[in-house]
Each structure stands twice: as C-alpha cells, then as structure tokens.
Amino acid sequence: LGQYQKDASTPPIPEYRVKIKADVAVPETKIKPIGLSVKTNSLIYKNGDRATIEVKAQRTAQIAIFNITADDRVVMLFPNEYEQKNIITREKGLVFPQPNSRVELIMQTLPNHKRDTEALMIVAMDDTSQMDMMSLFTPSTPMAISAFFDKYARIADFCEDVIVTYEIINRE
C-alpha cells in the first residue's frame, strides 16, 4: 500500500500496488480467414447526408450490418425486411443500400445534439455455419448493447467483424 498526493494542499489518495502473473491461452480459430473489408462513403456526415457501405470478402460469407447508435442501442440494418439476400462471394461484394433500394441511410444527430459519434459493425459469418442472422437478430429493432453482445457471443467464433466509427454533425 502506498499513497499519491499531488501537493500539500490536497489529501493523500491510497494507492495499491499489485503484481499479476498470468498464462494467456489463445484458442484455435474455428474458421478460415474470411478477408472482410469495409468502406463507407464518408467518416463525417452532416444531418441529412446519405451513407453507403461497401463490403467485400475473400471468400463466401453471410453478411450483417449493425448500427451502434449514439444512444447506446444496436440495430440490424441489413439483412432487413426488404433485402434478405446476405450472401457475398469473392467475386460479388455488397453495396448497402443499393441505389434502387427501398432503404436509405440518412444520417441524423440525436435531438438537441450538435454532434454524435456512432459506429457500424459489419459481420461476416462463415458460410458453413448452420446459423442465420435473421433468426438471431430482428431487423430494424433497437436492442441494448448488452443484449446484442450476448447474442453475438453465440456466433462470434464463426465470424469476422469490422467496426467503422463515424461522426454526425448538426448543421444548425
């Protein structure tokens, strides 16, 4: 036990010194690398801007796109009720939303916020897995971050993911 005191005018703060000895085991991967890559049309958006996401992989995979919102919720954007074909191959990637899609990604800050930081989590699941994103997650329905990661932990061993953070600025 020690103590830290910035100067004589401040009270001392107890400081505990601890040594930790650990053996770290890295588990074997359950899938071959998928080679997921993601590109967005911007990393800084203004209210009303439209976002697009380009997803590629080095082999066949099932894709899902999640939005981690500024109010600490997670929403599955893709697949959704309009676009359910979420398999990509090395030859054919994905652009979301498609130009002729019924879905648009229009960026907005939360009410009364001048700027917000959010993230997109793009997940590529091994095509040999027997799981389906639509059966695990409900499209367009916000869920708590803890509930999302509780579900994602069940499939994470069969996935690769990329997180892209971005900022939204209120022009007003």
Secondary structure as UniProt FT lines:
FT   STRAND          2..4
FT   TURN            8..9
FT   STRAND          13..15
FT   STRAND          37..40
FT   STRAND          44..46
FT   TURN            47..48
FT   STRAND          53..56
FT   STRAND          61..68
FT   TURN            70..71
FT   STRAND          73..78
FT   STRAND          87..88
FT   STRAND          94..96
FT   TURN            99..100
FT   TURN            111..112
FT   STRAND          115..126
FT   TURN            127..128
FT   HELIX           133..136
FT   STRAND          143..144
FT   HELIX           145..155
FT   HELIX           156..158
FT   STRAND          159..169
//
